[in-house]
Amino acid sequence: MANRPFELVLHVTHDCNMRCSYCYAGRPRPSRMSLETARQALNLAHDFGGQFPELVVGFFGGEPLLCFDSIVEFTHEAEMASHLWNWPLRLVMTTNGTLLTDERAAWMALYGFEVTVSLDGAADSHDQQRVFAGGRPSHERVVDGIRALLRHTESVRVAMTVTPATAGHLVENLDHVRELGVSEIHVTPDYSSLGWTPAARRTLRRQLAEASRYYARHFARLTIPPLDEKVCARIDPDGAWPCGFGWAKLAVSAEGNLYGCERMVAQDDDPRLRVGNVYDGLDEQKLIALRRQADLTSDGCRGCDVERQCQRRCACVNLARTGEIGRPDDFVCSYERGRIHAAGLLASELVRRRSAARMPAMVLQEEACHV
């Protein structure tokens, strides 16, 4: 994967001003990463991943914008390290969007941040699960934050989580986000939910199919990576980037503990998943062993007709569903098949639309040949 970047994800705080129903980070708690911890994390990233052509530093939480002054400090530190090591740097952030202001958006645009904002669609869907600590709805504040970003940059993405309760509104929620001016939408199901009944799964798969047709209509100005990835996987199953867990990514808790993925930090209290500390070093053998667990092919997956297109090896998804990083469950299978089917519909619809657009010109050309 010669062109793949190395990802360093900094959990600048485990505190949060929201109480989302499906949060995988666990209970918010006061914590704040120190500048020295961030500095040590950068050094460790260079030692472990310096052979990669680019460094991506991500700011995560909790809600990272609760510590905006720390983010400013860490950004300057990362810029200096990038120049010192001659290692190209890209800056990204995942935020709930409620603390975004014009001033902060302008600063992030100045440093070229790629910002992902969590928005689950229209207010009726979003406010079912994404509320402030006191229970107030957050949709209006999030939309204000997105608009602040869009006044300064086009590098705005939305992360949309789909629950069993909102699965039937996927397409209308995509349309809501697109109409805000956002051109990239990452759709992910709530893997932690126990509510994915057979009926809810069928609803999600129907909506994914409809989403592929919606996407085709707006393809020139919209990106939905979960469908793009599956189109590419159908064409070249070996060409898609695998998950960076265990070899191209490190996540660092506010206290400096190391994990293979930001979604494994949670309460920062699981010794099975912890692979060191920025002050004591990285346990590379443990990280490799965890990666091997994720790479194991589950008995139920052997010989599957879509095995090479499936994301069954996502360690954090498997952990959420089964408690084991190498074992997916039937919901993962159902969702992956739904994505693969929707990607096929997307490709077919795009070809059909291109052919339909070319047909009048082809008819005119044929008529001209007979004049």
Buried (B, 14 or more C-beta within 10 A) or exposed (E): EEEBBBBBBBBBBBBBBBBBBBBBBEEBBEBBBEEEBBBBBBEBBBEBBEEBEBBBBBBBBBBBBBBBEBBEBBBEBBBEBBEEBEBEBBBBBBBBBBBBEEEBBBBBBEBEBBBBBBBBBBBBBBBBBBBBEEEEBBBEBBBEBBBBBBEBBEBBBBBBBBBBBBBBBBBBBBBBBBEBBBBBBBBEBBBBBEEBEEEBBEBBBBBBBBBBBBBBEBBEEBBBEBBBBBBBBBEEEEEBEBBBBBBBBBBBBBBBBBBBBBBBBBEBEEEEBBBBBBEEBBBEEBBBEBBEBBBEEBEEBEEBEBEEBBBBBBBBBBBBBBEBBBBBBEBBBBBBBBBBBBBBBBBEBBEEEEEEEEEEEEEEEEEEEEE
